[in-house]
């Protein structure tokens, strides 16, 4: 079960029947469909930012590793 299904298990059913997206899922629901969609967009933006940070750190580490390897072999004269 995905996180989105946990947030609203009837989302796809409502979308197929053309119900209003901003309506609350039920009387005891804490969030409206619009708020859930906003949370989903924020999660995607955060995921994208984290992915960019991880790729940047990986490339930085790779560059430094290659530079230090080159410098070591050049200095040691192997």
VENHUMO-V290933 format. One record per backbone hydrogen bond with DSSP energy under -1.0 kcal/mol. NH is the residue of the N-H (numbers start at 1). CO is the residue of the C=O. Records with the same first field share a line. If there is no record, write none. Layout:
NH = CO + CO
This chain:
6 = 2
7 = 3
8 = 4
11 = 8
14 = 10
15 = 11
16 = 12
17 = 13
19 = 14
29 = 26
36 = 32
37 = 33
38 = 34
39 = 35
40 = 36
41 = 37
42 = 38
43 = 39
44 = 40
45 = 41
46 = 42
47 = 43
48 = 44
49 = 45
50 = 46
51 = 47
52 = 48
53 = 49
54 = 50
55 = 51
56 = 52
57 = 53
58 = 54
59 = 55
60 = 56
61 = 57
62 = 58
63 = 59
64 = 60
65 = 61
66 = 62
67 = 63
68 = 64
69 = 65
70 = 66
71 = 67
72 = 68
73 = 69
74 = 70
75 = 71
76 = 72
77 = 73
78 = 73
